Amino acid sequence: MSICMGLALAPADATSTRTAAERKDTDAVVQALCGKSVALLGEPPVHGFGKTEEFKVELVRRLVDDCHFNAVFVESGIYDYVNIEKKLKLGQDVTDSMIAAAIGGIWATAEVKPLIPFLRHKLEAGGFTLAGLDDQLGRGTYAQREMPSDLVQHLQGDERSQCLATLQKYTLWQYSDDAPYGPAENARIVGCLDRIEARLSPGERKASRADEDRAMIDSLKRFFARNLTEEFTKRGDPDAGWNERDRSMYLNFRWLLSRLPRHSKIIVWAATVHVAKAMSGATGFERKIPLGSYIRRDFNDRAFALGFSAYSGSYAFTGQPVRQLSAAPDTSLEARSFANRDAETVYLSLEQLRRFGSIEARPLGTTFTTARWADVLDGLVVFREERAPVYLPR
């Protein structure tokens, strides 16, 4: 993933730009989430829905400012956030562009842009944590450019230079037809990570930097363990890689949680397919085990999974033309939500979702899926008309 750097971002205090309508739309959701320990904020997995992003930005602000949530965990690589935390501990500057790069290019939109300085000011004020859950590597990030050099500092001599070359070959993607990436190269990378991990002596493991480096190494090893997707195809389980990624995000969630003050309140920003409390009853998703299911197991009803959908409108993949959503059929949850209503946004509570029973809807993507949505989510925001986000120039 890439991100536009050096952007002219919105003022830190953007409260004056918020409309009464934005606050009114989020009122019911804030009320539902305010008393929870974990607020899991989903979105369709193509990550290309502008109204959803705008709503989530307002929701994060209100949950932090009004409900005292003190951590935001994002579905992006853990590595850049660890680097940001290191800089904060050393008293070094953390810039908006560093936070934007950590969040990733799929959210490099005008709708998300005002959130960046808001998060930076919260970090600078202290008592607030911004972190990544994923083990994947993004383009244009610390993970791609500087992390290999930092990790190999635990090695010496030729071993250091060899492992640096091995790691950078992947992060900078220096492969060719004559020297392709494959199982042998993957094994070399994991071997280097094992050697770095072995150099963390028992005394060093107690140090903050070693703990953070270990977390990055653990994430990288889980990533490379499933990186050759054809291995999962051979095993006949097409969902195995997906499930292992979500389990990896959960392991990072637990590590991050262990570093927070007791009774912390956490916002998780991710796709709905990851934050759902269960997927077994959703047609076509039955074998997926989402991150949210682990969090639900740990927190019970102190966790809340929120989804988003739309009756009609448009969306856009990063760097691709705007596409139209088909209008929801009359039998769908989206159509029935707006029956006899003039509102542009409808919030459906858990009890309202239960009343719908099994019904087709599209919180999990751009196509319709049949499910008992009360088993998947605790609440659902439905827009009458979604719109594509405005992607920032790169």
Secondary structure, DSSP 8 states (H G I E B T S, - for coil): -----S-----S--GGG--HHHHHHHHHHHHHHTT-SEEEE---TT---HHHHHHHHHHHHHHHHHH---EEEEEEEHHHHHHHHHHHHTT----HHHHHHHH-GGG-BTTTTTHHHHHHHHHHHSS-EEEEEE----TTSHHHHTHHHHHGGGS-HHHHHHHHHHHHHHHTT---SSS--SHHHHHHHHHHHHHHHHTS-HHHHTSHHHHHHHHHHHHHHHHHHS--THHHHHTT-TTHHHHHHHHHHHHHHHHHHHTS-TT--EEEE--HHHH-S--TTSTT-TT---HHHHHHHHHGGGEEEEEEEEEEEEE--TTS--EEE----TTSHHHHHHTT---SEEEE-HHHHHHH-EEEE-TTSSS-EEEEHHHH-SEEEEEEEE----B---
